[in-house]
């Protein structure tokens, strides 16, 4: 992979890392349920919403881990190599998701 693409993907990954970190931080804020003990419906709605936020935050954390892995691979000159078969990951896959760990073929076989 040439330096131009490598630099482009590195910048995208750094931007994505910062974005995800901010989103995770905002989603993990604990809601204030207040002092009103009789607010059962409102409290359960807030608890449910907070649970959904934690689930989304977990998904973001997993994506962030993939971003960190991709940045680490760049340092080791192993970026863009499929973790399963060892072949080069196509540029169209990296364009869509620069944190990709697998080539198209291996991703298909992993999802089935």
VEXLUMRO-795419 format. One record per residue: residue number from 0; residue in one letter; y, z negated, x negated of N, C-alpha, C, O in turn. Coordinates in pm, 1 decimal. Atoms other than C-alpha are relative to their C-alpha. Layout:
N
NUM,a,Y,Z,X,Y,Z,X,Y,Z,X,Y,Z,X
...
END
This chain:
112
0,x,-117.3,0.0,-85.7,0.0,0.0,0.0,123.8,0.0,-90.4,130.8,-73.6,-188.9
1,x,-118.0,-6.5,86.1,338.2,90.2,-140.7,95.6,-116.4,25.3,89.1,-184.0,127.9
2,x,-92.8,114.9,-4.4,614.8,-162.0,-207.4,92.7,2.7,122.1,129.8,-102.4,174.4
3,x,-89.1,-10.5,-115.3,833.5,-29.8,74.6,-65.2,-61.2,124.6,-2.0,-138.0,197.1
4,x,71.3,56.5,-115.2,570.8,-112.8,338.3,-24.3,-149.4,-20.4,-9.7,-228.5,72.7
5,x,26.4,140.7,29.1,483.8,-440.1,168.8,124.5,-85.0,25.8,115.8,-191.5,86.8
6,x,-126.3,71.2,-22.2,848.9,-549.5,170.6,33.4,-7.4,148.5,77.0,-111.0,198.7
7,x,-26.4,-4.8,-144.7,887.6,-441.0,532.7,-86.2,-103.7,73.6,-35.6,-180.9,154.9
8,x,89.5,93.2,-67.9,581.6,-638.5,644.8,29.0,-144.6,-39.5,18.3,-234.7,43.6
9,x,-33.7,135.7,42.8,680.2,-941.2,438.9,121.4,-51.3,76.9,122.1,-165.2,123.5
10,x,-119.1,39.7,-76.0,1022.3,-949.1,604.8,-34.3,-27.1,146.3,16.8,-122.2,205.5
11,x,41.2,21.3,-138.9,861.1,-914.8,948.1,-76.8,-131.8,14.3,-57.1,-206.8,109.9
12,x,78.9,123.5,-4.7,618.5,-1196.3,871.1,87.9,-123.8,-14.3,67.1,-223.0,55.6
13,x,-91.2,113.3,18.1,894.9,-1428.3,749.3,81.4,-22.7,127.3,100.1,-136.5,170.5
14,x,-75.5,10.9,-125.3,1099.7,-1353.3,1061.3,-89.4,-58.5,110.6,-46.3,-145.7,186.1
15,x,93.2,48.8,-100.8,793.8,-1412.3,1281.4,-32.3,-147.6,-22.6,-41.8,-224.6,72.9
16,x,28.4,140.4,33.0,716.7,-1739.1,1101.3,114.0,-90.3,46.9,89.7,-195.1,106.8
17,x,-116.2,79.2,-42.3,1069.5,-1868.8,1163.7,10.0,-6.4,152.3,38.2,-112.0,209.0
18,x,-4.8,-6.2,-146.0,1061.3,-1756.3,1527.1,-105.7,-92.0,61.6,-75.4,-172.3,149.8
19,x,109.0,80.9,-54.8,722.5,-1916.6,1596.1,22.4,-148.7,-25.1,-4.0,-231.3,62.3
20,x,-27.8,140.0,31.4,820.7,-2239.1,1421.6,100.8,-59.4,96.4,83.8,-172.2,142.7
21,x,-100.8,46.4,-95.5,1126.6,-2270.1,1644.1,-55.2,-13.3,140.3,-25.1,-109.7,210.7
22,x,59.3,4.7,-134.2,931.3,-2191.2,1959.4,-95.1,-119.0,14.1,-96.1,-187.1,116.6
23,x,94.1,112.4,-3.8,662.9,-2446.5,1873.5,75.9,-130.9,12.3,39.8,-217.9,91.5
24,x,-79.9,123.0,-3.4,923.3,-2713.4,1810.5,57.6,-23.7,139.7,52.4,-135.6,190.7
25,x,-58.0,13.5,-134.0,1093.4,-2646.5,2145.8,-104.7,-29.4,106.0,-78.9,-105.6,199.2
26,x,104.2,19.5,-101.1,766.5,-2635.7,2339.8,-64.1,-137.7,-7.9,-119.9,-185.1,91.1
27,x,65.9,129.2,16.1,643.2,-2966.9,2201.3,88.8,-118.5,35.2,46.6,-233.3,21.4
28,x,-86.8,110.0,-40.6,939.9,-3169.7,2321.8,-59.6,-68.5,122.8,-95.7,-2.6,220.3
29,x,56.5,77.9,-109.9,814.0,-3447.3,2549.0,104.6,-12.5,110.8,217.9,-53.2,85.1
30,x,-96.1,12.0,-109.3,976.3,-3436.6,2893.3,27.3,-145.7,34.5,-58.1,-232.5,16.4
31,x,-38.0,134.0,-43.8,1161.3,-3741.3,3021.0,-32.5,-10.5,148.1,30.9,55.2,230.7
32,x,39.4,16.4,-138.4,990.7,-3850.9,3341.5,88.7,-99.7,73.9,75.3,-115.4,195.2
33,x,-91.6,93.3,-62.8,1259.0,-4110.0,3409.0,-65.8,-132.9,31.5,-181.2,-157.8,-3.3
34,x,47.9,134.1,-32.5,1222.6,-4461.9,3540.4,-54.4,-9.4,142.0,-111.6,-112.0,178.7
35,x,41.5,2.8,-140.0,1143.0,-4370.7,3902.2,-151.7,11.0,9.5,-208.7,115.9,-20.5
36,x,145.9,5.1,-9.3,780.8,-4472.2,3962.4,-50.2,80.2,119.2,-164.4,126.1,117.6
37,x,42.6,-67.0,-122.4,770.2,-4306.7,4307.7,18.7,151.7,-4.1,9.6,217.0,99.8
38,x,-23.8,-144.5,8.1,837.5,-3955.5,4182.7,-129.2,75.2,-29.1,-130.7,162.3,-116.0
39,x,134.1,-52.9,23.0,466.4,-3858.7,4200.9,-8.1,150.8,-10.4,-61.5,203.4,-108.0
40,x,8.7,-145.9,0.6,502.6,-3490.3,4291.2,77.6,59.6,-116.2,27.6,147.0,-187.1
41,x,-81.6,-52.1,109.7,783.6,-3426.0,4046.2,-63.9,-30.2,-135.0,-63.5,53.2,-225.6
42,x,62.1,38.6,127.3,603.1,-3615.1,3772.1,-122.6,85.0,-28.4,-142.1,128.5,-141.9
43,x,120.7,-80.0,22.3,276.3,-3425.5,3822.6,36.7,145.2,-31.5,-31.1,210.6,-110.7
44,x,-46.6,-135.5,32.9,466.5,-3094.6,3820.0,48.7,5.7,-144.6,18.9,100.6,-217.2
45,x,-49.1,5.8,138.1,638.7,-3195.8,3496.6,-116.0,-13.7,-98.2,-116.5,49.6,-203.7
46,x,116.6,18.9,86.3,308.3,-3311.0,3347.2,-76.7,130.2,-12.7,-121.9,165.7,-121.6
47,x,69.1,-128.9,0.3,147.6,-2980.9,3444.4,76.4,101.7,-84.1,16.6,175.4,-162.5
48,x,-83.9,-91.3,77.3,438.9,-2783.8,3299.2,-8.8,-33.0,-148.9,-17.0,57.0,-232.5
49,x,9.6,42.3,139.6,422.2,-2987.9,2978.1,-135.7,39.1,-58.5,-144.0,80.3,-174.2
50,x,133.0,-41.5,45.0,46.9,-2920.2,2954.7,-4.1,149.0,-29.2,-65.2,191.9,-127.1
51,x,-6.9,-144.7,22.6,114.0,-2548.3,2987.0,78.5,30.6,-127.2,42.0,119.9,-203.6
52,x,-79.2,-19.5,121.0,380.2,-2573.2,2716.8,-82.2,-31.2,-124.7,-73.2,39.7,-224.9
53,x,84.6,35.2,114.6,134.4,-2744.8,2483.9,-103.6,108.6,-26.8,-135.6,137.1,-142.2
54,x,96.4,-108.5,14.7,-118.0,-2467.3,2548.6,65.2,121.5,-67.2,6.9,183.0,-156.4
55,x,-73.7,-110.9,61.1,140.3,-2202.3,2463.7,30.6,-33.1,-145.6,17.4,52.4,-233.2
56,x,-28.9,42.1,137.3,240.4,-2401.1,2155.1,-123.7,13.2,-87.5,-112.8,51.2,-204.0
57,x,124.1,-13.6,76.7,-124.8,-2405.0,2044.8,-25.1,146.1,-36.1,-65.4,176.6,-148.3
58,x,14.6,-143.0,28.2,-140.6,-2025.4,2075.9,96.8,43.6,-110.0,60.1,120.2,-199.1
59,x,-98.4,-31.7,103.4,178.1,-1999.4,1869.4,-43.2,-55.7,-135.5,-23.1,8.7,-238.5
60,x,47.2,59.9,125.2,27.8,-2235.3,1608.6,-109.3,85.8,-63.6,-112.2,103.2,-185.4
61,x,106.6,-86.6,51.1,-276.8,-2010.0,1576.1,58.8,127.8,-59.1,15.7,173.7,-164.8
62,x,-64.4,-120.2,51.9,-55.4,-1705.3,1533.8,75.3,-33.4,-129.0,74.0,45.0,-223.9
63,x,-72.2,43.5,120.3,156.7,-1897.2,1281.2,-95.5,-16.5,-117.5,-61.1,17.4,-230.7
64,x,100.3,14.0,106.4,-158.5,-1979.3,1083.5,-37.8,137.3,-54.9,-56.4,152.7,-175.6
65,x,29.2,-135.9,45.6,-237.1,-1605.8,1071.3,115.0,57.7,-81.7,92.3,129.9,-178.7
66,x,-117.4,-44.3,75.7,117.6,-1535.1,952.6,-1.7,-63.0,-139.1,20.3,5.5,-239.0
67,x,6.1,68.9,130.1,83.8,-1797.0,677.3,-110.4,58.1,-88.0,-92.8,74.0,-208.8
68,x,110.1,-61.0,74.6,-250.5,-1646.4,576.4,41.7,135.8,-55.3,13.4,167.8,-170.7
69,x,-45.2,-132.2,44.3,-96.0,-1298.6,559.6,99.1,-12.7,-116.0,90.4,62.9,-212.7
70,x,-95.9,19.7,108.8,192.2,-1424.7,343.1,-70.1,-46.6,-128.0,-32.6,-6.6,-238.2
71,x,77.2,45.9,114.9,-55.9,-1600.9,115.8,-76.9,116.6,-63.5,-86.7,126.6,-185.8
72,x,71.3,-118.1,50.2,-258.1,-1278.6,87.0,94.1,91.1,-79.2,54.2,152.6,-178.0
73,x,-96.9,-82.1,73.8,56.3,-1098.0,-21.6,17.1,-52.0,-142.4,22.7,25.6,-237.8
74,x,-14.8,60.0,132.7,96.4,-1340.8,-309.4,-120.5,30.7,-88.4,-107.3,45.8,-209.8
75,x,124.1,-23.6,74.1,-265.4,-1277.5,-410.0,-34.7,148.9,-9.7,-140.7,185.2,-60.8
76,x,19.3,-145.4,-0.1,-229.8,-897.5,-370.3,-124.3,40.9,78.5,-196.9,131.8,38.5
77,x,114.8,-29.6,-85.4,-492.4,-895.0,-94.6,43.5,30.8,143.1,-39.5,36.0,233.9
78,x,-52.5,-26.2,-134.1,-267.5,-817.6,202.2,-44.9,138.3,47.0,-48.2,234.0,-30.4
79,x,37.7,-127.6,-60.4,-384.4,-543.7,437.7,-146.3,35.5,-19.7,-187.4,148.3,7.4
80,x,143.3,-21.0,20.0,-752.4,-582.5,351.2,-75.4,-75.2,110.4,-49.7,-193.3,133.7
81,x,77.8,60.8,-108.0,-996.9,-651.4,636.0,-86.2,-112.7,-55.3,-155.0,-96.9,-156.1
82,x,77.8,116.0,42.4,-1155.5,-994.3,606.6,-149.4,17.4,25.5,-231.1,-52.9,-34.1
83,x,141.0,-16.8,-34.5,-1481.5,-868.2,753.6,-68.0,107.1,-86.5,-173.6,82.1,-144.7
84,x,66.3,-110.4,70.2,-1555.1,-531.4,588.8,61.7,31.4,-136.9,1.0,101.9,-217.4
85,x,-64.7,-22.9,128.5,-1308.9,-529.1,297.2,75.3,131.0,-11.0,128.8,163.1,-117.1
86,x,-73.5,-127.4,1.1,-1155.4,-193.9,394.5,148.4,-24.4,27.4,187.7,-130.6,75.7
87,x,-143.4,4.7,-23.7,-783.1,-122.7,413.8,27.1,-2.7,150.8,-32.7,74.9,225.4
88,x,-43.6,3.2,-139.9,-624.5,-215.5,749.3,104.3,110.1,15.4,196.9,120.0,-65.0
89,x,-91.1,-113.6,-18.0,-444.1,90.3,885.3,143.6,-47.0,26.5,167.5,-155.6,79.3
90,x,-141.7,33.4,-17.3,-65.9,95.1,890.6,36.8,-17.7,147.0,122.2,-100.4,179.3
91,x,-34.2,15.5,-142.1,-58.0,138.4,1269.8,-39.6,-138.0,52.1,28.5,-193.6,138.3
92,x,39.4,135.8,-38.9,-246.4,-190.9,1309.1,101.1,-100.1,-55.6,144.6,-190.4,15.8
93,x,-96.7,91.4,61.8,-11.8,-367.0,1066.2,139.4,15.0,60.6,215.0,-81.8,67.9
94,x,-128.5,-21.1,-68.0,289.5,-210.8,1237.8,4.4,-80.6,129.3,106.1,-141.5,162.2
95,x,5.9,71.9,-127.8,176.3,-362.9,1568.1,-7.1,-150.4,-20.5,52.9,-226.7,55.2
96,x,17.7,143.2,26.5,78.3,-699.3,1418.9,-18.4,-18.9,-150.8,-130.4,-11.8,-201.5
97,x,9.2,10.7,146.3,160.9,-753.1,1050.6,-86.6,-115.6,-48.9,-121.4,-121.0,-166.9
98,x,85.9,112.2,37.3,-46.8,-1073.3,1053.5,-148.5,31.6,21.1,-232.9,-56.8,6.3
99,x,138.5,-39.0,-27.5,-366.2,-877.9,1136.3,-92.3,-33.0,-116.1,-58.4,-14.0,-232.9
100,x,99.1,38.4,99.9,-674.9,-999.0,955.8,-115.9,98.7,-6.2,-194.1,97.9,-101.3
101,x,113.1,-91.2,-9.3,-914.6,-722.8,1062.1,45.7,143.3,25.4,151.5,166.5,83.9
102,x,-25.7,-140.5,-30.1,-924.9,-342.6,1072.4,-37.9,25.8,146.5,-94.1,-61.1,213.2
103,x,28.8,-33.4,-140.2,-960.2,-163.2,1407.7,-147.3,-14.4,32.6,-183.0,-74.6,133.8
104,x,143.6,0.2,-27.2,-1336.8,-123.1,1383.0,-55.3,-142.5,6.7,-130.9,-175.9,97.9
105,x,50.6,138.6,2.8,-1405.6,-486.5,1291.6,58.9,-81.9,113.9,-8.3,-169.4,168.5
106,x,-61.1,71.9,-112.1,-1162.2,-613.3,1553.6,-73.2,34.0,129.3,-96.7,-53.4,212.8
107,x,75.8,-40.9,-119.2,-1347.5,-410.4,1818.7,-133.8,-70.9,4.7,-173.5,-122.2,109.3
108,x,132.7,60.8,2.0,-1684.0,-545.4,1708.9,7.0,-152.1,16.3,-86.8,-213.2,67.4
109,x,-19.2,144.6,-13.8,-1546.6,-903.7,1695.6,28.4,-36.7,145.1,-15.6,-141.5,192.4
110,x,-37.4,27.2,-139.8,-1406.9,-881.1,2052.0,-113.8,25.5,97.1,-108.8,-23.4,210.0
111,x,111.4,-32.0,-92.6,-1732.8,-750.1,2203.1,-105.4,-105.1,-3.2,-205.4,-94.4,67.8
END
